[in-house]
Amino acid sequence: MRLAHTLLLLFVTVTLKVFAQAPEKMSYQAIMRAQDNSLVVNSRVGLRIIIHQSTSTGTVAYQETQTPTTNAIGLVSLEIGTGTVVTGDFSKIAWDKGPYFIETQVDVKGGVNYDITGVTQLLSVPYALYAKTAGTSGAPVKAVIISFTSSRNVAVADINNTIECTTSATLTLTADFGSMLVGETINLEAHNGAVLTIQAASGVSINYNASGSAKFTSVSGNVRFGFLRKTSANSYIISGQ
């Protein structure tokens, strides 16, 4: 049975190496449901996570297993890259050679009889991981943090960098913004109670909605974040709301 569990947030955060031995990892959250669609609460579940390259059934770039425990609403939280490796090396995935798809196989009884499967395309590869393999010089590229405290239009400097919103403001995606190429991204962060609004101007769509908008509403002492990716001349996908 496919898609018997509901994916909530695929790209919540990405943590790169801070200490020499710390692994690269990608946070993942999902609601677990049994085949009868009932929530699987306060239970250990078995997960096999497979990252495919190019198509949903393409080359396996990485595979691992984990046995997380769901909470009272059936939510599991884990870090891909820290499980029991079956094949591949998460730190060596060539994110610039995508697209990539994550296949999750579930055994709601906590074993290895994976009988529930879901596949989701990674619509936006975290820039910090992408930059590690995308540069022509071979040297890692670091995203620039751009302070965002007043409303304005999207700018060339935003491309492949991080918008850090600390005072509620709106970033407008203008029509025919040719400086941003299809596939390029912008990291989005709302900090400590600020609300970051992404607004599509006339002729621009967000998540397939003409003149649409997206909001990242943070609370005091916390951060909400996501990713914006250009999919065509005047179309963008935003994840992480």
ABEGO torsion letter per residue (X at the ends): XBGABBBABABABBBBBABAABBBBBBBBBBBBBAAGBBBBGBBBBBBBBBBBGBAABBBABBBBBBBBBBAAGBBBBBBGABBBABEBAAABBAAAOBBBBBBBBBAAGBABBABBBBBBBABBBAAAAAAAABAAGBBBBBBBBBBABBBBBBAAABGBBBBBABBBBBBBBBGBAABBBGBBBBBBBBGGBBBBBBBBBGBBBGGBBGBBBBBBBBBGBBBBBBBBBABAABBBBBGX
